[in-house]
Amino acid sequence: MGTCMNPVRVTRGLTAMLAALAFCGGVGSTASAGSIIFEDNFDRGHYGSSATVGNGWGEIQRDYNDVAIDHSHLLLRDTRPGGGVDAGATHEIDTTGYQNVYVMYDFKPLKDSDPNDYLYVDFRTLGSQTWTTLASHSLGGNQWAWNTAYFGSSGDNTLLQLRFWTDVTEDSWFYGSYRAGEKEGAYIDALKVWGDPKPMAATPEPSTMALFATGMVGMGLWRMRKNKADGKSAPCSD
């Protein structure tokens, strides 16, 4: 014996299901908490015993110890100004699977720095030759500060190279020579790169399920109208 369903009841049930699907479609839209992608506190020794940065960092320097670890901080210093990067450190960051990527760090000018010396933070994506500036800081003063910078959509789901570097001036030039022991530049510490995990696509998509339910409701209404036009009633009995 076949099973018969009342079209009115079916339509009401599908309407309720459609409302539930519309509600569920908005549930998964809340933003996820950020996740740490890379971090470094540079707690790897003192100046002289750790003339290299380590932990995967590349170094740009004139003297072997211009870029180093000094009292558990990244040291970027130089005494001889020139065009472009005077002292710098680079690191590859893999943001695959992440979006809304940020970098946060602490920095402090070295004792001989002045407002004409600058610390720059920039990045480029894999295969690019163009650096994009995230932040620049005048190095006057002697206090620790912190900064947060956003990579923009270019930092999403990719492999990028992060760079900290300094550009110092000739203020250390004194009577035809550079002052002995002059240290212009900056310390970097408490570095963190974080982002939001990219959301996984739902299976099936809520919008697809909603369209399917809408179609079912429409078919039910069409069937009711057709039966009424044909003078038919539902062949069901209690």
Helices and strands as residue ranges (DSSP letters): H 7-27, E 35-40, E 58-60, E 67-70, E 73-78, E 87-94, E 98-109, E 118-125, E 132-138, E 145-150, G 153-155, E 159-167, E 173-174, E 177-178, E 184-197, H 206-229
